[in-house]
Amino acid sequence: MRICHYPSGASKWNPVEHRLFSFISKNWEGNPLRSYDVMLSLIAGTTTTAGLLLVQTILNEKEYQKESKSLMTK
């Protein structure tokens, strides 16, 4: 399993709420992330100190093309 982050500046296309990252990391700390189901259930079980109780998770199975080197140099 490989986890990749979106490039900086692309957050408006990223469906992940950035303010939840620290709470998600604390929630799955010490748990092996062996499958998407495990990751999704750990993310869905995340709560915040402000009392957020509902986190929805959806697995995006869309295939994305890698950016070619010629496009990156423009």
N, C-alpha and C positions, 0 to 999 in steps of 0.2 A: 504494500500500500504506500502510495506517495502522496504527500500533502503539499500543495503549492499555494502560494499567496498571490493575490492579484497585484499587479504593479502599482506603485504609488500614483495617485491621481486618477485611478480607475474606480474609486469607491462608490461612485454613483451607480455603477453597473453591478456592484457586488451586493447580493441580497443579504449578507451577514451584517448585523448591527454591531458596529465597532465597539460600542460601549459595553457589550456583553463579553468580549474576549477574555478579560481578566476573570470573570465569574465562571465562564466555561472552562478555562484552564484549571481553576481551583476545583471544579466539580469532577473533572476526569483525571485529576492528579493521582498517580499510582495505579491507574487502571490500564491494562494493555489494550490498545486500539487495534483489535484484530479483524474487525469487519465494519462495514458501513452501518449495519444495524446497531452494533455496540456504540459507535460514535453518535449516531442519531439519538439513541435512547439517553446517553449521558448528557448530550446538549439539551434535549427536551426536559431533563430533570433539573436544569439549572435554575437557581433563584438568585436574587440580588439582595443586598442589605436594605434597599428601599422597599422591598416586599414584592418585587415582580415574581409572579407565580406561573405565568404561562409563556413558554418559549416553544414556538412551532418550528419543526424541522422538515425539510423536504430534500430528498436526494436528487440532484440534477445530474441526469445520466447523459447529457448532451456531449457529443465529441466536438472539441475545438481544435482548429488547425494551429500548428505552431507557426510563429512569425518567422518568415525567411530572413536570412542575414542581409539580403539586398534591401529589404524594406527597413531594416533597423539602421542602415547607414545613411538613409535619406534625411 
